[in-house]
Amino acid sequence: MLLANNTTTIVTGQDSTTLDIASGYSSIGINNIGSNNITAFVPERAKTIQISNKVNSYSVTQSRNGYLPYTLPIARYKFNPGKAIDIGVDFIGTFVMFPVITAINSSNTGVAASPVTGLVSESVLNIGTLSWLDLFIGPWKLYPKINTMPALVKIPYRTNDENRLYVKSVGVDIKKNNLKETYYKRFKAYYKHNATLTRSEESAIKHRNTQFADTLNHVLATWNYQDTNRGFFSHVYNGAYYLKCEVNDFSIVGVDHYMFVDFKCNWKIYGTTSDNEIYSYTTDCSSSWLGFSEGDFEFDEFATDVFQRSMAAFLNTDEVQKCLHDKNATASFIKKWAPINITETANDSVKSLDEAITAVVTVVVSEGHGSGCIISPDGYVITNHHVTTEDTASKVKILFSNGDSAMATVLRSNAEYDLAILKLDKPGPYKYFPVDTVTHDIPIGDDVFAIGTPESIFLGQTLTKGIISGERSAGDKTIIQTDVSINPGNSGGALVNTSGHLLGIVNAKMKGEGVQGIGFAIPAS
């Protein structure tokens, strides 16, 4: 009990940080549990704080401007050496001193006892009987004298001379037994690696994309990598670089009422061409420790925290920073492309709306489908970049209006324009949209038709009617707004006039509660 210290020293990961200390557990960066919260500025690397040994744990959140905050629990798990002294004193008093005094008193039977002897005898008796109460007073476990916080992750805020950046996909490809859960009853068991429960997923898990792509794009917007002033068009025609993330290992660790998750993520950065992978890097990052109660596990909170730490670690690498400052990386790659010569034959060009339907195909990729437009009699097809970019294969399957099929090779893909060029393996001739007769005029109010494969491949070459609603600007580029019905699968299909002439390539629609009839197409010109 004498050695029950009531202070501990927090060693921070950086200078000039702020510590928020709260009794109990907390959410990321928010400590609002307990009545004896502490906020302390730490100019250097260490801070000694007052703690109560009546509290089993504290949440310590370290924060600094320009860095991601990190929360770490500190807990009482060290044996209190003062208890050994208590036990020793109790033992000596009960089993050594008391018998000795009793023996002395017995040898003096018949002799008048001195007042001192009686007092000593009574005191030893009290000590032997009452000192065992010390075992129930004061803590058996103490806080560590020193608790070291990890280094904070620097937020890679975008500077004005850096390229824009978007997350294209966040996928999962976890092999058998690479998803693990480990639980410890107490922190002492955690530090001694003595798990109460360990289990792993015995089947592989694979998803091409998850909802966390949207989450991380929101994070990138707060880091100034996305131009939110463009509103709906903030993801269109940016000349931006793209990120793809794939989770390969995933573990959950729980200790008492605290938990953290660990992801091993493979990150790739691309230029505006999907086949131009610039750099790849694997990170192994853990989330902050968060408090949880049984039945109240918020996975999204943990995952969002670890994903942004992982993404920040990737963006902070020298290779990625060099890439983001290189304005000519994509342009120099595109210059290496050889020109594609498009041949045309008058007999096979589209001259009516009926013939336009036969010049639109379904593009089948590994996890879905889109549409495409044949633009030459020898089988060149144009579609959207986002239709083919998620497919790692260089070949895709093409379905024609008459039920036939053929394979096609992905030749070029450009995210800045959201366009890709395919070449059919099967020789033509094919009905095609002539590219030398496309108009630069966008006749607002004119009737138009969208041709594509909405929702299901069994709905191939569906024709829907609308009008041209407007001409919009997205950066230095123009897009067509239309109220024609557009659904998933229409991307890459044709927007034509009543004569079947190609006006644009369908590529997007606005979604939301109460939103209808707002679609977009890339001008064929």
C-alpha positions in Angstrom: 0.0 0.0 0.0 2.9 2.3 0.6 4.1 2.1 -3.0 0.7 2.7 -4.7 1.9 5.5 -7.0 -0.7 8.0 -8.2 1.2 9.4 -11.2 2.2 8.2 -14.6 4.3 9.7 -17.4 2.9 9.9 -21.0 5.7 10.0 -23.6 4.2 11.5 -26.8 5.1 10.7 -30.4 5.8 14.3 -31.3 6.6 17.6 -29.7 3.8 20.2 -29.2 1.0 17.8 -28.8 -2.2 18.0 -26.8 -3.3 15.1 -24.5 -6.9 14.5 -23.6 -7.2 12.0 -20.8 -10.5 10.6 -19.6 -11.4 7.8 -17.2 -13.2 5.0 -19.0 -13.2 4.4 -22.7 -14.0 6.8 -25.5 -14.5 7.3 -29.2 -11.8 8.6 -31.6 -10.6 12.0 -30.4 -13.5 12.4 -28.0 -13.1 11.7 -24.3 -16.3 12.3 -22.5 -16.5 9.4 -20.0 -15.6 9.9 -16.4 -15.6 12.9 -14.1 -11.9 13.6 -13.8 -11.0 14.5 -17.4 -7.6 16.2 -18.1 -6.4 18.3 -21.0 -2.7 19.0 -21.1 -0.5 20.6 -23.7 2.9 18.9 -24.0 5.5 21.2 -25.5 8.2 18.5 -25.4 7.9 14.7 -25.4 6.8 13.8 -21.8 4.1 14.7 -19.4 3.5 13.4 -15.9 -0.2 13.3 -14.9 -2.1 12.6 -11.7 -4.2 9.4 -11.9 -6.5 7.6 -9.5 -5.9 3.9 -8.7 -9.6 3.6 -8.1 -10.1 3.9 -11.9 -9.3 0.8 -13.9 -8.4 2.5 -17.2 -8.0 5.9 -18.9 -8.3 6.8 -22.6 -5.4 9.0 -23.7 -5.9 10.9 -27.0 -2.9 12.6 -28.5 -3.6 15.3 -31.1 -1.6 17.9 -33.0 -2.6 20.3 -35.7 -2.0 18.7 -39.1 -1.9 15.2 -37.8 -4.5 12.4 -37.3 -5.3 12.0 -33.5 -4.7 8.7 -31.9 -6.3 7.2 -28.8 -4.5 4.7 -26.6 -5.8 3.2 -23.3 -3.7 2.9 -20.3 -4.7 0.4 -17.6 -3.7 -0.9 -14.2 -2.1 -4.2 -14.8 1.3 -4.0 -13.0 1.5 -5.9 -9.6 1.7 -3.4 -6.7 4.9 -4.3 -4.8 3.5 -2.5 -1.8 1.2 -5.4 -1.4 4.2 -7.7 -0.9 5.3 -5.5 2.0 1.7 -5.6 3.4 1.7 -9.4 3.3 5.2 -9.5 4.8 4.2 -7.3 7.7 1.0 -9.2 8.3 2.8 -12.5 8.2 5.6 -11.4 10.6 3.0 -9.9 13.0 0.8 -13.0 13.0 3.1 -15.9 12.7 6.4 -14.6 14.2 5.9 -11.8 16.7 2.6 -12.9 18.2 3.9 -16.5 19.0 7.1 -15.0 20.4 5.2 -12.7 22.7 2.9 -15.4 23.7 5.8 -17.7 24.6 7.4 -14.9 26.7 4.1 -14.4 28.5 3.8 -18.1 29.1 7.4 -18.3 30.6 6.5 -15.5 33.0 3.5 -17.3 34.4 3.3 -16.5 38.1 5.5 -13.4 37.7 4.0 -10.0 37.8 3.8 -8.7 34.2 5.3 -5.3 33.5 3.1 -2.7 31.8 5.4 -2.6 28.8 5.1 -6.3 28.2 1.4 -6.1 28.4 1.3 -3.2 25.9 3.6 -5.0 23.5 1.5 -8.2 23.7 -1.7 -6.3 23.0 -0.2 -4.3 20.1 1.1 -7.5 18.4 -2.3 -9.1 18.9 -3.9 -6.0 17.2 -1.4 -6.1 14.4 -1.7 -9.8 13.8 -5.5 -9.5 13.7 -6.2 -6.2 12.0 -3.2 -5.7 9.6 -4.7 -8.3 7.3 -7.3 -5.8 6.5 -4.6 -4.0 4.4 -5.1 -6.7 1.8 -8.5 -5.2 1.1 -7.3 -1.6 1.2 -5.4 0.0 -1.7 -4.9 -1.4 -5.2 -3.3 -4.8 -6.1 -2.5 -3.5 -9.6 -0.9 -0.2 -10.6 -0.5 1.8 -13.8 2.8 1.6 -15.6 5.2 4.4 -14.6 5.8 5.2 -18.3 3.3 5.0 -21.2 4.6 5.6 -24.7 2.3 6.9 -27.4 3.0 6.1 -31.1 4.1 8.7 -33.6 1.1 10.6 -35.1 0.4 10.2 -38.8 0.8 13.5 -40.7 -2.2 14.6 -42.8 -0.9 15.0 -46.4 -2.9 18.2 -47.2 -2.8 19.1 -50.9 -0.8 22.1 -52.0 -1.7 24.2 -55.0 0.9 22.7 -57.3 -0.3 19.1 -56.7 -2.5 17.0 -59.0 -6.1 16.3 -57.9 -6.8 12.8 -56.5 -9.7 10.4 -56.2 -10.3 7.0 -54.8 -11.6 4.7 -57.6 -12.2 1.6 -55.6 -11.6 0.0 -52.1 -11.7 -3.7 -52.6 -11.2 -6.8 -50.4 -9.2 -9.9 -51.3 -8.5 -11.7 -48.1 -7.2 -15.3 -48.4 -8.3 -18.1 -46.1 -7.4 -17.6 -42.4 -6.2 -14.0 -43.1 -9.2 -12.5 -41.3 -8.4 -13.0 -37.6 -10.1 -12.1 -34.3 -8.2 -12.1 -31.0 -9.6 -11.3 -27.6 -7.9 -10.8 -24.2 -9.7 -10.7 -20.9 -7.3 -8.1 -19.3 -4.4 -5.9 -20.4 -1.9 -8.0 -18.5 -2.9 -11.0 -20.7 -2.6 -8.8 -23.8 0.9 -7.7 -23.0 1.8 -11.3 -22.2 0.1 -12.5 -25.5 -2.2 -14.8 -23.5 -5.4 -14.7 -25.6 -8.7 -15.8 -24.2 -10.1 -16.4 -27.7 -8.5 -16.6 -31.2 -10.4 -17.5 -34.4 -10.0 -16.9 -38.1 -12.2 -17.0 -41.1 -11.8 -20.3 -42.9 -13.0 -19.1 -46.3 -11.6 -16.4 -48.6 -13.4 -13.1 -48.9 -13.3 -11.0 -52.1 -15.2 -7.9 -53.2 -14.3 -5.7 -56.1 -15.5 -2.5 -54.4 -17.0 -1.4 -51.1 -18.8 1.7 -49.8 -15.5 2.9 -48.3 -14.5 4.4 -51.7 -17.1 7.1 -51.0 -15.9 7.5 -47.4 -12.3 8.1 -48.5 -13.3 10.5 -51.3 -15.0 12.5 -48.6 -11.7 12.4 -46.6 -9.7 13.5 -49.6 -12.1 16.4 -50.1 -11.2 17.6 -46.5 -7.6 17.2 -47.5 -8.2 19.6 -50.5 -7.5 16.9 -53.1 -11.0 17.3 -54.7 -12.6 20.4 -56.0 -15.9 20.5 -54.1 -16.8 23.9 -55.6 -17.9 22.1 -58.8 -20.7 20.3 -56.9 -22.0 17.4 -59.0 -19.1 17.8 -61.5 -16.3 17.5 -58.9 -15.6 13.9 -60.0 -15.8 14.7 -63.8 -13.0 15.6 -66.1 -10.5 16.6 -63.5 -7.3 15.3 -65.0 -7.0 13.7 -61.6 -4.9 10.8 -60.5 -6.7 7.8 -59.1 -6.2 5.5 -56.2 -7.2 1.8 -55.8 -7.0 0.1 -52.5 -7.2 -3.6 -51.7 -7.4 -5.1 -48.2 -5.3 -8.3 -48.0 -5.2 -8.9 -44.2 -7.6 -7.9 -41.5 -7.5 -8.5 -37.8 -9.6 -7.4 -34.8 -8.0 -7.2 -31.4 -10.2 -6.8 -28.3 -8.9 -6.2 -24.7 -11.4 -5.8 -21.9 -13.7 -3.0 -23.2 -11.3 -1.7 -25.8 -10.7 -2.7 -29.4 -8.7 -1.8 -32.5 -8.5 -3.2 -36.0 -5.5 -3.7 -38.2 -5.5 -3.7 -42.0 -2.8 -4.6 -44.5 -3.7 -2.6 -47.6 -2.1 -2.6 -51.1 -2.4 0.8 -52.6 -1.9 1.7 -56.3 -1.9 5.1 -57.9 -2.8 5.6 -61.6 -2.6 8.5 -64.0 -5.6 9.4 -66.1 -5.1 6.2 -68.2 -6.2 3.0 -66.4 -3.3 1.0 -67.8 -0.7 3.5 -66.4 -0.1 2.2 -62.9 2.6 4.5 -61.5 3.4 3.2 -58.1 2.2 0.4 -55.7 2.8 0.2 -52.0 1.6 -2.0 -49.1 0.8 -0.4 -45.7 0.1 -2.1 -42.4 -1.8 0.2 -40.2 -3.9 0.0 -37.0 -6.8 2.1 -35.9 -7.1 4.0 -32.7 -8.2 2.0 -29.7 -11.9 2.6 -29.2 -14.2 1.6 -26.4 -17.0 -0.8 -27.1 -19.7 -2.7 -25.2 -21.1 -6.1 -26.1 -23.6 -5.8 -28.9 -22.4 -2.2 -29.7 -19.5 -2.7 -32.2 -19.5 0.0 -34.9 -17.2 -1.5 -37.6 -17.5 1.5 -39.9 -16.0 3.8 -37.2 -12.9 1.5 -36.9 -12.6 0.9 -40.6 -12.8 4.6 -41.5 -10.1 5.4 -39.0 -7.7 2.8 -40.2 -8.4 3.4 -43.9 -7.5 7.1 -43.6 -4.3 6.3 -41.7 -3.4 3.8 -44.4 -4.2 6.3 -47.2 -2.2 9.0 -45.4 0.8 6.7 -45.0 0.7 5.9 -48.8 0.3 9.6 -49.8 3.2 10.6 -47.6 5.7 8.3 -49.4 8.3 10.0 -51.5 7.3 8.2 -54.7 3.7 9.3 -54.4 4.6 12.9 -53.5 6.8 13.0 -56.6 4.0 11.7 -58.7 1.4 14.2 -57.4 3.8 17.1 -58.2 4.4 15.8 -61.7 2.0 17.6 -64.1 3.3 15.8 -67.2 3.3 12.2 -66.0 0.1 11.3 -67.8 0.7 13.5 -70.8 4.1 11.9 -71.5 2.6 8.4 -71.3 -0.2 9.3 -73.7 2.4 10.6 -76.2 3.7 7.1 -76.4 0.4 5.9 -77.9 0.5 5.2 -81.6 -2.4 6.8 -83.6 -5.3 4.5 -84.3 -6.5 4.7 -87.9 -10.2 4.4 -88.4 -11.4 3.1 -91.7 -14.9 3.9 -93.0 -17.1 2.3 -95.6 -20.3 4.1 -96.7 -22.4 0.9 -97.0 -21.9 0.0 -93.3 -22.4 3.4 -91.6 -25.5 4.1 -89.6 -28.2 6.0 -91.5 -31.3 5.4 -89.4 -32.5 4.9 -85.8 -33.0 1.2 -86.5 -29.4 0.8 -87.7 -28.2 2.8 -84.7 -29.6 0.0 -82.5 -27.4 -2.6 -84.2 -24.3 -0.5 -83.7 -24.7 -0.5 -79.9 -23.3 -3.5 -78.0 -23.2 -4.8 -74.5 -19.8 -4.8 -72.8 -19.6 -7.6 -70.2 -16.9 -7.3 -67.5 -16.2 -9.5 -64.5 -18.6 -7.9 -62.1 -21.3 -6.4 -64.3 -21.8 -4.8 -67.7 -22.0 -1.6 -69.6 -22.7 -0.5 -73.2 -20.5 0.5 -76.1 -20.7 2.0 -79.6 -19.1 0.5 -82.7 -17.3 3.4 -84.5 -15.6 1.5 -87.5 -16.6 -1.3 -89.8 -13.5 -3.3 -88.7 -14.7 -3.4 -85.1 -13.4 -0.5 -83.0 -15.7 0.2 -80.0 -15.9 3.2 -77.8 -17.2 2.9 -74.2 -16.7 4.6 -70.8 -13.4 4.3 -68.9 -15.4 3.5 -65.8 -17.0 0.5 -67.5 -13.7 -1.3 -68.1 -11.3 0.2 -65.5 -12.5 -2.2 -62.7 -11.8 -5.2 -64.9 -8.1 -6.4 -64.6 -8.4 -8.5 -67.7 -7.4 -7.0 -71.1 -10.2 -8.9 -72.7 -14.0 -8.2 -72.3 -17.0 -10.0 -73.8 -19.2 -8.2 -76.4 -22.9 -9.0 -76.9 -24.5 -7.9 -80.2 -28.2 -7.1 -80.8 -28.7 -10.3 -82.9 -27.6 -12.5 -79.9 -24.0 -13.2 -81.2 -21.0 -12.6 -79.1 -17.3 -11.9 -79.5 -14.3 -11.0 -77.4 -12.6 -7.6 -77.5 -9.3 -6.2 -76.4 -9.1 -3.0 -74.3 -6.6 -0.8 -76.2 -6.8 2.6 -74.5 -8.5 4.1 -71.5 -8.6 7.7 -70.3 -10.2 8.6 -67.0 -10.0 12.3 -67.7 -12.4 12.0 -70.5 -14.1 8.8 -69.1 -13.6 7.0 -72.5 -12.0 3.7 -73.5 -11.4 2.1 -76.9 -11.8 -1.6 -77.5 -11.1 -3.7 -80.6 -13.3 -6.6 -81.5 -11.3 -9.8 -82.2 -13.9 -11.1 -84.6 -13.5 -9.5 -88.1 -16.3 -7.4 -89.5 -17.8 -5.6 -91.3 -20.0 -4.1 -88.6 -22.7 -1.4 -88.6 -21.0 1.6 -87.1 -21.4 5.3 -86.2 -19.2 7.3 -88.6 -17.0 9.6 -86.5 -16.3 12.1 -89.4 -19.9 13.2 -89.5 -20.6 14.0 -85.8 -21.9 17.4 -85.2 -20.5 20.0 -82.8 -23.9 21.6 -82.3 -25.9 20.6 -79.2 -29.5 21.4 -80.1 -31.2 22.1 -76.8 -34.8 20.9 -76.8 -34.4 18.5 -79.6 -35.7 14.9 -79.3 -32.9 12.3 -78.5 -32.7 8.6 -77.8 -30.5 6.7 -75.5 -29.5 3.1 -76.6 -27.9 0.7 -74.2 -28.3 -2.2 -71.8 -29.9 -1.0 -68.6 -29.8 -3.1 -65.4 -29.7 -6.6 -67.1 -27.9 -8.0 -70.1 -31.3 -9.4 -71.1 -32.4 -5.8 -71.8 -29.7 -5.2 -74.5 -30.2 -2.3 -77.0 -33.1 -0.8 -75.0 -34.3 2.5 -76.6 -35.5 5.4 -74.4 -36.6 8.8 -75.5 -36.1 12.3 -74.1 -34.7 15.7 -75.0 -31.5 17.6 -74.7 -31.9 19.6 -71.5 -28.8 21.7 -71.6 -25.1 22.1 -72.3 -22.9 22.1 -69.2 -19.3 22.9 -68.5 -17.0 20.7 -66.4 -13.6 22.5 -66.2 -12.5 23.0 -69.8 -14.8 20.4 -71.2 -18.5 20.3 -72.2 -21.1 17.7 -71.5 -24.6 17.2 -72.6 -27.5 17.2 -70.1 -30.6 15.1 -71.0 -33.8 13.9 -69.4 -33.7 10.6 -71.3 -34.0 7.6 -69.0 -30.6 6.3 -67.9 -29.9 3.4 -65.6 -26.8 1.4 -64.5 -25.6 -0.5 -67.6 -26.4 2.4 -70.0 -22.9 3.8 -69.5 -20.9 3.8 -72.8 -24.1 3.6 -74.9 -25.2 6.0 -77.6 -27.2 9.2 -77.4 -28.5 9.7 -80.9 -31.0 12.0 -82.7 -34.1 11.0 -84.6 -31.9 10.1 -87.7 -29.6 7.8 -85.7 -26.6 10.2 -85.8 -24.3 9.9 -82.8 -24.5 12.9 -80.5 -22.8 11.6 -77.4 -21.7 8.7 -75.2 -23.9 8.2 -72.2 -21.8 8.3 -69.0 -23.6 9.5 -65.9 -26.9 10.4 -64.1 -27.7 12.3 -61.0 -29.1 10.2 -58.2 -30.8 11.1 -55.0 -34.2 11.2 -53.3 -36.6 13.1 -55.5 -34.1 13.4 -58.3 -35.3 12.3 -61.8 -34.5 12.9 -65.4 -31.0 14.4 -65.0 -28.5 12.4 -67.1 -25.3 13.3 -68.9 -23.4 12.3 -72.1 -20.0 13.0 -73.5 -20.3 14.9 -76.8 -19.3 12.8 -79.8 -17.4 15.7 -81.1 
